[in-house]
């Protein structure tokens, strides 16, 4: 059985214990990646390099190169920001 490793997201307080709810390491990593993929570079004050540039692909024509470029962007930001 995996023990709790991080705060759950969104941040919640456990009604019974009054403590911040935690999650397993696996879920913590999943939540971290989801936050990363939903954050545009420049969106976080004081941490302007955090996030991704996926929006730049929004109106690009659907081609194999587009798929490869999106994949590269996702892999690059995960490698940079999610070390686990």
C-alpha positions as CSV (number, residue, x, y, z in Angstrom):
1,X,0.0,0.0,0.0
2,X,1.4,3.4,-1.0
3,X,1.4,6.1,1.6
4,X,0.5,9.7,1.2
5,X,3.3,11.8,-0.3
6,X,1.9,15.2,-1.1
7,X,-1.0,17.6,-0.8
8,X,-4.0,16.9,-2.9
9,X,-5.0,19.3,-5.6
10,X,-7.1,21.3,-5.4
11,X,-6.1,22.0,-1.9
12,X,-8.7,20.7,0.6
13,X,-9.0,20.3,4.3
14,X,-10.1,16.9,5.7
15,X,-13.4,17.4,7.6
16,X,-12.5,14.8,10.2
17,X,-8.8,15.7,11.0
18,X,-8.8,19.4,10.1
19,X,-5.5,18.7,8.2
20,X,-4.8,19.3,4.6
21,X,-5.7,16.3,2.5
22,X,-2.8,14.3,1.0
23,X,-2.5,12.0,-1.9
24,X,-0.3,9.1,-3.0
25,X,3.0,9.7,-4.8
26,X,1.5,8.5,-8.1
27,X,-1.5,10.8,-7.9
28,X,0.8,13.7,-6.8
29,X,2.8,13.3,-9.9
30,X,-0.3,13.1,-12.1
31,X,-1.7,16.2,-10.5
32,X,1.6,18.0,-10.9
33,X,1.7,17.2,-14.7
34,X,-1.9,18.3,-15.1
35,X,-1.1,21.6,-13.5
36,X,2.0,22.0,-15.6
37,X,0.1,21.3,-18.9
38,X,-2.7,23.7,-17.9
39,X,-0.2,26.5,-17.1
40,X,1.1,28.8,-19.9
41,X,4.6,30.2,-19.6
42,X,4.4,33.7,-18.1
43,X,1.2,32.9,-16.2
44,X,2.8,32.5,-12.8
45,X,4.1,35.7,-11.1
46,X,7.6,35.3,-10.0
47,X,8.0,32.0,-11.8
48,X,7.5,33.2,-15.4
49,X,9.4,30.2,-17.0
50,X,7.1,27.6,-15.4
51,X,4.5,26.1,-17.8
52,X,4.4,25.4,-21.5
53,X,3.9,27.1,-24.9
54,X,1.2,24.7,-26.2
55,X,-1.1,27.6,-27.1
56,X,1.2,28.5,-30.0
57,X,0.0,25.4,-31.8
58,X,-3.7,26.4,-31.5
59,X,-4.4,27.4,-35.1
60,X,-1.7,25.4,-36.9
61,X,-2.7,23.1,-39.7
62,X,-3.1,19.4,-38.7
63,X,0.1,17.8,-40.0
64,X,2.5,15.1,-38.7
65,X,4.9,17.9,-37.9
66,X,2.3,19.5,-35.6
67,X,1.9,16.3,-33.6
68,X,5.7,15.9,-33.3
69,X,6.1,19.6,-32.2
70,X,3.3,19.3,-29.6
71,X,4.9,16.0,-28.3
72,X,8.3,17.7,-28.0
73,X,6.8,20.7,-26.1
74,X,5.0,18.4,-23.6
75,X,8.1,16.2,-23.1
76,X,10.4,19.2,-22.7
77,X,8.3,20.9,-20.0
78,X,7.7,17.6,-18.1
79,X,11.5,16.9,-18.1
80,X,12.2,20.4,-16.9
81,X,9.6,20.7,-14.2
82,X,8.6,17.2,-13.0
83,X,11.7,15.4,-12.0
84,X,10.0,12.5,-10.3
